[in-house]
Amino acid sequence: MHHELLSPAEMAEADRLAIATGPLDGIGLMLRAGEAVAAVVLARYPAASRVHVLCGPGNNGGDGYVVARLLQESGVDVALWVSGEPRAGSDAAIAAAECSLAPRPLAEFAPEDGSIVVDALYGAGLSKPLSGDAASAVRIVKKFNLPVIAVDLPSGVSGDSGDILGAAFRAAVTVTFARRKPGHLLLPGRKRCGEIVVADIGIGDAIIDQVAPRTFENKPAFWLSHLPVPAVDAHKYKRGHAGVFSGGPSATGAARLSALAAARAGAGAVTVLSPANAMQVNAAHLTSIMLRRTDTVADLNDFVSERRPSAFVLGPGFGVGERTRELALAILGAGRQGTAVGIDGLVLDADGITSFRDAPETLFEAARHPDAPALVMTPHEGEFGRLFADIAADENLSKLARARTASARANAVVIYKGADTVIAAPNGLAAINGNGAPWLATAGSGDVLAGIIAGLLAQGMPAFEAAAAAVWIHAEAGSRFGPGLIAEDLPLALVPVLRELVAARQAEAVA
């Protein structure tokens, strides 16, 4: 399955390139789109008493005229409702002329119980709030609780941001073309799309490559080729060494969750870096995870020099303050101190993020240095606002745009968490996660995610791909476990997911 996501502007460019390349012209692509939607209607609702097709004035409406004609030719009772006339000479006007159904004004829309609705009003390109007759149609459909098949995207949902623009249909099925759009995955729009069918209308992969999209759906196909698989001669230090900082005696559990997750994710060795006053507490709970006293930056430097760790987690249960900042900056600056040998990354989570709320530029400046290890930050909504207050407050930015802007500013991979987690890299690449599980809304879940990232980083996986993989693996494990999940369950729940991914990676390598 393709994993590129196309913004409405990129989809328009793909249409243009496809038409210029041939063999299909604009009306040819429109006919293919209408055929795909009509096929879904006939397959999913063969017993519908009547189909109401709602057409707007643009290309989305043009698709609707094709749908209405094809359904009528198939013997379906179709009613056609229109909002505005297509522009003279446009592909939509051609489609409208070829449809023999008498159009009725959308202002008079009056469906019946048992009928279904094809929403071909505006699709992904809507840029202003849905209003007037279109908003009224949304209310009527909701009142009658009618199934909706949306063309491209439910009208009222922004294809760029997933925002609801005034009002929006709630579709049972959304049929989109060539590739999904960000609005299919970003909330709240995702909840309005229902089942999403991606139809091939003749826009080939070569065309998508020319568009060069920078946004992706976070699925294994996106990062699987980077997933580390140990060689036959691997020993534990070849598989990487992760260090996880522990909080004080009453706040050690979060670090142990992260450490266990890093080990499950494949790190060959994991050490909990504990303050002296928490050593006995941690020692009582650790077996395969190693333990080392680490109170100061000097202790950290000794550990780096002696054990050569390749990734760190700082923040879970650690506490907010100067010591947190000192340790983070020491790791990011280790290369300039002459002590860093193969440090691949720092995962800054929870208290590690909040510790820089009053001086974020100090962190960003350290991450921008050419010798700095990769920085991966995992903020939820509140933490994001503490570190990027102006970006979070900008209502003109989508979640995707906020994550991208923050990533570029910080020179860090930013995992902007939520049910629609966005992973953004400083170079502008971004992925939107679609397999989020509500069962993960439990204390300690984020600590496990941080550990998975560090475990993958420790094995040499690039930071952006490691972050994206960790988010997907974490969510998949939560989904499969389901009700009753607590954070302690997650490290073991990773095993079947990782087993399948490694098998797929090995099969890919053989092929």
N, C-alpha and C positions, 0 to 999 in steps of 0.2 A: 504494500500500500504506500502511496506517495505521502511524504510528510511535509512538503512545502505548504505554506499558507500564503495566499495572495490577498493583499489589501484591495479594496475596490479600484483604486488607481492602477495597481499592478494588473488586476483582471482586465481592465479596459485596455491596457497596453498589450496583454496577451491576445485579446480579441483583434486588436489592430494588426499585430504581427501575423496572426493566423490568416487574416483576410489578405494581407499583402503577400503572404507566401503561397496561399491557395492549398488545395483546389477549391475549398469552400469560400464563398463570399459571405457578406453579413447576413443576408436572408438565409443562406445555407446553414450557418451556425444557429440561427434562430429556429429554423425548422428542426434541427437536431435537438435543441433544448426543449422545445415543445413536445417532441416525440418522447423524450425521456420522462417528462412530467406526466404526460397522458398515460404512459405505460404503468407508472406507479399508481395512478388513480385507478386504472382498470384492474390492476393486480390486487390492490389493498381494499378496494371498495366496490366489488362487483355487484353488490345488491343495493347500492345507493339509489334512493328513489329519484333524486335529482342532484345535479352538480351545478353550483353557482360559481362562475368564473368572474373574478374581479380584475379589471385591467386598468392600469395607469397609462399615462401618455408616452412613456419612454420605452426602452428596449425590454424591460421587465413586462410591461403590458403587451408588447409584441409577442413575447413568449406565450402570454396568456391567450392571445387570439389564436395562436397555433393549437394550443391545448383545447380550446373550445371547439374549433373546427374538427380536430381529430376525434374528440369524444362524441360529437354529434354524428360523424361518419361511422362510428362504432355502435350507433344505436342508443346512445345515452341521452337522457332528457337533460338538456343544458340550457341554463339561463346566463346571459352575458350582461354584465354591468360595467359601465365605463366611467372613468373620471378623467376628463380632458381628452382632446383629440390628439392622435400622433402627429408629429411634424410632417408636413407634406414632403413626399419623396423619400422619407426614412424607411428603414427596414420594418419598423413597427407599422408604418402606414401600408406597406405592401402586405404584411401579415393580416392587417385589419381588412383590407380589400378582398383578400382571399377567403375570409370567414363570412359565410352567408347568414349567420345568425343576426337577428335584429338587436342592436345594442340598446340598453336602457340606462338612464342616468343612475350613477351610484347613489345619488341623493334619495332615490326611491327603492333602494335595496330592501327586499322583503323575503327572506328565506322561510322555509318550512321545517318543522321537525322531521328528522330523518334524512335531511339533505346533507351534502358536504360542500365545502368551500375551497376553491383554488385561489390563493392569494397571489396575484400577479400585479400588484399595485406599484410597489417601488423597489423591493429587493434590497440589495446590499448598498446601493448608491445613495440612499437617503441621507441628507445632511442637515435637515431642519426638522423640528417636531411635527409629527403626524397630527393633522388637524382637520376640521371641516367634515366633509362627507366620509373621508377615510377613517377618521377617528370614530365617527358614528358607526361605521360598519364594524369596527373592532368591538364596540359595545354591544351591537346586535348579535354578533357571532357568539360573544361570551354569554349573553342572555339565553340563547337557544342551545348553548353548549354543543356547537357543531364542530365536527372534525375539520381541521384545516390542513391542506397541503400547500406549503409555501414554496414559491419559486425563488430560488437562490438564497433568500433569507426572509424571515417573517417581516412584513412591512412594519416599520417603527423601530426595528433593531438596527443599530449602527454596525455596518460591516467592519469598520475600523476598531471600534472600542467595545462593542457589545452593550453599549448603553441603550436604554429605552428612551426614544425620542418622542416624548409626549404620551403616546399610547402605542401598543404593539399587539399583533396577533400572537396567540399561543398555538403553535403548529403541532400536529401529530407527527407529520413527516415534513422535512425540508429537503428539497431536491436542489443541489447546487451543481456547479459545472466546473470541470477541469481540476480544481483544487478547493479545499475549504478556505474560509476567510477567518481572520482573527475573531470577528463577532460571533462565529459559531462556537468558539471555545471560551471566550471571556464572559464573565458574569456581569449583569444578570441575563444578557441575551441568550446565553447557552441554555437556560431553562425554558426559553420560548421556542427552541428549534425542534424539540422532539427527536425522532430518529433522523439522522442525516444521511442522505444518499448522494454520493458523488458520481455524477454521470459524465461519461466520456462523450464529448460532442465534436471531437476532431481536433482539439488543441493538443498537439503532441508534446512529449517531453522536451524536444529540442526548442520549442517555443518557450516553454517555462524556463529553460536554461538561459535563454536570451533575456528574459525579464529579470533573472538573477534575484529572486526573492531573498530577503534576509530574515524572515520569520518562519518558524517551523513548528509543527505539532510534535510535542515531546513523546516520541515512541521509540522503541528499540532500534528501528531501522535508521534512526538519526545518529545514534552513537555506538551501535553494536560493534562496529569494526574497531573501535578504540577500547573495548572492554578487555581488561587484562585477564589473560589465562596463563597460569604458571607453566613454564617449560618443564620437560621431563627431568632436567637436572637442577631444578630450583631448590634452594634451601631458604630458611625463613627470612634471612636478611636480604636475599634477592627479591623477595616478595614485599619488601618495604617495611619500615618501622614508623609507627604513628605514636605521637605523644599526646596525652589528654590531660589538661590541667584540672585538678580537683579543688573544690572549695574546702572550707573549714570542716571541723568535726560533725557539725549538724547539717552539712550540705554536700555530702559526698556522692549521693546516689546518682545525680545527673551525669557526673563524669564517668561513673562505672557503666551507665547505660551507653554513653558515647563510645567508651573503650570497647565494650563487647560488640557493639555494632561495627566498629572499625575492623575488629578481628573477623567477624562473620563476613564482612565485605571482601576479605581476602588479604588484609595486611598480615605479613608473616610474623610480626612482633608488635605488641602494643604495650606501652608503659603509661601508667597513671602517675602523673607528676603531682605529688601531694605535699601540702605544707606539713611541717613537723608535727603539729598538734592533731593532724588527722591521719597520721600513718597507721596507728593501731586500728582505727575504724576501717580504713580501706583494706588493710592486711587481712582482717577477719572475713572479708567478702570476696577476695580475689584468689583465683587459682592460676589459670593460664595467663592472665594479664599480669604483667610485671609492675613493680612499684618502686618509686624513687622519690626521695625527699627533695623538694624544690621550693625554696622560699624566696630566693632572690634571683636577679638577672645573672649574677655570677654562677649560681647553681644551674641555671638554664644553660649558660654557655659551656659549663663543664659537661653537662649531659649531651649537648650537641657535639662537642669535640670527641667525647668518648664513644658515644653510641650511634652517631650519625643518623638521626631520625630524618625522615623525608616529608612528614606532614604533622601538623599540630591542630588540635581543637582547643579553643580558649573561649570560655564564656559560660557554659552550662553549670549553674550552681556556684559560680566562682565568686560573685560579688562585684559590685560596681565601685570603681575608684582608681586611684593613682597607680596602685600595683598592677591592676589589669592593663592599664595603658602602657606601663613600662615594659611588661612582658610582651605585649603585642608588638610594640615598636622595636623591641630587641630582636624578635623573630624576623620582622620585615627588614631590619637593618643588619642581620647577621652576616650577610655577604660582605658588607663594608667593614665589619669587625674582624674579618678573616677567620671566622669560626664556622661558617656555613659550608657544609659539604653535602650537596645534593638535597637541600631543603626544597621541596617542590611546592608546598603551599601551606597556608594558614586558613583554617575555617574559623571565622569569628561569628559567634552566635550569642544570643541572649544578653547576659551581662557584659560580654565583650563588646557588643554594639553600643549598648546604652552608656558605657563608660566614656565614649567619645562624643556624647551629645553636646557638650559645651565646647569642644574643640575638634570638630570633624576634619577640618583641613589638615590637622597634624597627622591623622591617619592616612588621609588621601595622598598627602605629600610623600609619606613613607612608601606607600604602595606604588607611586609613580616612578620611584627610583629604578633605573634599569637593572640593578642587581637584586631587587626585592623578589622573594618568592611570590607565587600567585596568591592573591587574597580572594577568598570566597566569603561573602556575607549572607546571612540567612534571616533577614528581618521579616517579622509579621507587620501588620498595618501600623501598630503603635510604634514599634522600633524604627520602621522606615521613616515615620514622621519625626522622630527624635533626631535622626541623622541627616535627613533631607527635607527640612521643614518647608522650604519654599516650593520644592518639587511636589510634595504631597498636597500642598494647598492649591496648586494650579488646577482648576476645574476643567481647563481646556485640554488637559493631557489624559489620555487613557492609561489604564494600568500598565499596558505594554510600553507606552511612551515614557511613563514615569520610571519604569525599571531601566529602560535603555538610557535615559538621561542620567540617572543615578550611577549606573555602571560606568558611563564615560567619565563622569566627574571624579569618581573614586578610583578609577583604573582597577576595578575589582569585578569579579563575577558576582552579580546580585541575584539572589533567589528571593523574589518578592512573594512571600508565602500567602496561602489562602486556598480556597476550594478551586481557584483557577490560577495556581502558582505560575509566575512568569520567571524564567531564567534568562538573564541578559549578560552579554559579554561586552567589554570595552570597545571591541571592533564593530559593534552594531548588530551582531548576530543575536537572535533571541528565540526562545522556545516557550510555547504555552502548554502547560500540562493539562491533560483531559481526563486522567483516571483517578482524580482525587476521591478519597473515601471519607465519609463523615465519621467513621470509627476512629480516625486518626486524631480527632479533636479530644485528646486526652493528655493529661500531664505527663511530660517526659517524651512524648512523641518527637518533638523537635530535637531533643538531645540525641535520639537515635539517628535522625536524619543527618545531623552534623557528623556523627561517627561514620556513617556510610560514606559520606563525601571524603572524609579524611582517609578511610581505608582504601578508596579508589585512587586518591591522589598519591598515597604512599606507594602504590604500585606503578606509578608513572603515567596514569591516565591524565590527559590534558584537562585543565581546570574546568573549562566550560562543559565539555562532554562528561566529566566526572560529576559535576553538579546536576546536569540534566538526567544522567543515568540514576543518580542517587534519589532524585525526586520521584522518578517513575517507579523504581524498585520499592521504595518506601511506601508509596501509595498502593502499589499492586499487592504487597504483602498485607497491608491493612485491609484492602478489599477482600482478599481471599480469607482472611481470618474472620472478619465480620463482627457481629455483635459480641460484646463481652471483652473486646480487646482492651488491654492495658499496655503501657509502654514496655513492661518487662516481657511481654509476649513477642514483641516485634523482632528482636535479634534472631530468635529461632525461626520465626515466620519468614525470614528472608531466605532461608535455605532452599525451599522448593523453587522459588522465583529465580534465585541465582543459578540453581542447577539447570533449569531450562535455558536461561540466557547463555550459560557457558556451552551447553550442547549446541545451541544455535550458532554461537560464535565459532565453535570448532567446525561445524558443518559449512559455515560460510568460508572458513579458511581453506577447507578441502576443495570446495567448489571453485 
